[in-house]
Amino acid sequence: MSNKNKYEAIIGLEVHAQLITQTKAYSSDRNLYGEAPNSLTSIISLAHPGTLPKVNDEVINHAIKLGLAVGAKIRNYNQYARKNYFYADLPKGYQITQDKTPICSGGKIKIKTDKIEKDINITRIHMEEDAGKSIHDLDPYDSLIDLNRAGVPLLEIVSEPEISSADEAYAYLNKIRTLVRYLEICDGNMEEGSLRCDANISVRKKGDKKFGTKVEVKNMNSSTNVKKAIDYEIKRQIKLLESGNSVVHETRNYSALKNITLSLRHKEKANDYRYFPEPDLPPINISEEHIYKIQNCLPPLPDFLYKKFTEKYKLSRYDADILIEDKNIALYFDKICDHTNSYKICANLVIGCIKSYLNEHALNILEIKTKAEDIAELIDLIESNKISNTAATNTILPNMLSNNLSANYIANKHNLIQESNEDVLHHYIRQAIEKYPDKVQEYKNGKKGLIGLFMGEVMKLSKGKADPKLANTLLKNILEK
């Protein structure tokens, strides 16, 4: 047994999702990314004396949406708290958050990897505000502070320590990203910092009940880097234990350039944040009626659509996973399926030609004008063998997406309707056979590969319009008499 197989990892993730709102969590400053440094601030977000925060209702609604989506219990009575700590880009010297009354408790995220399917339970989801941003690589002597991000609303999603591998953490984080995008509460762009993740990692020998010493890893700006950092950290901790050393309780940074974690600060004792109820914000009472109203407005969610696509439409797990990555693509596919029963052909067109067209033209599927019914019409032409798959994907569908024309119109305009009249096909087949009499005898003697020669001649004589399936069947019937 290798050293790695003697140990098991215990991983919990803390995911921070920046919310899509017009304004910040407790002020009317605009909530935008990429603006000039320190241009989105005010006396409230800069915590000038005598200023008072005010709750952004959209933050509460977004939190309820996410809580309902993961099956959490939504708290009716919510109190805000102050979390006190000093940092250069935290203007107030404290953060408005939630302590003992998180808005969401419980719930779970269902994940799939190549090896397992399992539920990861959620401890809590709570509302808080972001700090500003310290920039260390623009000036050789000083760190620069941009306070545009200070006060931007966040939801912190804290998992139970039930993640067992880097692959599971990767699947969990991607599932959260998909979920917040479906709910349209966060854009999920880790590269821009709108979805951030800290990982708490420990290892222990298999069979041990006691948790190992926990290490927190920060500064991971993609789900791939989260996976790499966790993999590295698990190996690092196992190596320490196998060499007789102890794992130090600390916070570490992940360096994507070197693919290693580096010590940032030691945690000799628990942080004393001196939480106390936020005196400037009254508690919020959320009614069951308000929760019910939000629940009725939730979109179809990834797990629901995955089940529908695999069970009702009989798609493969692979196809269903690709389709549900993007809510609007998934819903577009689902709408096409209201008008056709050829679900696999539909999936192939959406996953292949339509997604390629969107990527090539940098478009969102909401920007194309082709209706679901028009795609269903194209599928009907394919299914009835009136057009070939090649004609559908290379010519007809691209024209439909670009010019918003019907499949029938394009097929007729480009002379792409396949010839399926058996009398006409028999005429082409007789001509092909008469051209190669010696090859006919070779075919009858067992050289079946010559069918391609005859089919090539049939397609040439028909100028590519012969229905290949029907022509192939008719040709074999004649040759094998």
Secondary structure as UniProt FT lines:
FT   HELIX           4..6
FT   STRAND          7..18
FT   TURN            37..38
FT   TURN            43..47
FT   TURN            49..50
FT   HELIX           57..69
FT   TURN            70..71
FT   STRAND          73..74
FT   STRAND          77..78
FT   STRAND          81..84
FT   TURN            88..89
FT   TURN            91..92
FT   STRAND          94..97
FT   STRAND          104..105
FT   STRAND          108..112
FT   STRAND          117..129
FT   STRAND          133..135
FT   STRAND          144..146
FT   TURN            148..151
FT   STRAND          153..159
FT   HELIX           166..183
FT   HELIX           190..192
FT   STRAND          195..205
FT   TURN            206..207
FT   STRAND          215..220
FT   HELIX           223..242
FT   TURN            243..244
FT   STRAND          250..255
FT   TURN            256..259
FT   STRAND          260..266
FT   STRAND          276..277
FT   TURN            279..280
FT   STRAND          284..285
FT   HELIX           288..295
FT   TURN            296..297
FT   HELIX           302..307
FT   HELIX           308..312
FT   HELIX           317..324
FT   HELIX           327..336
FT   TURN            337..338
FT   HELIX           343..349
FT   HELIX           350..354
FT   HELIX           355..360
FT   TURN            361..362
FT   HELIX           365..367
FT   HELIX           372..383
FT   TURN            384..385
FT   HELIX           389..391
FT   HELIX           392..396
FT   HELIX           397..403
FT   HELIX           407..413
FT   TURN            414..415
FT   HELIX           422..435
FT   HELIX           437..444
FT   TURN            445..446
FT   HELIX           448..450
FT   HELIX           451..461
FT   TURN            462..464
FT   HELIX           468..479
//
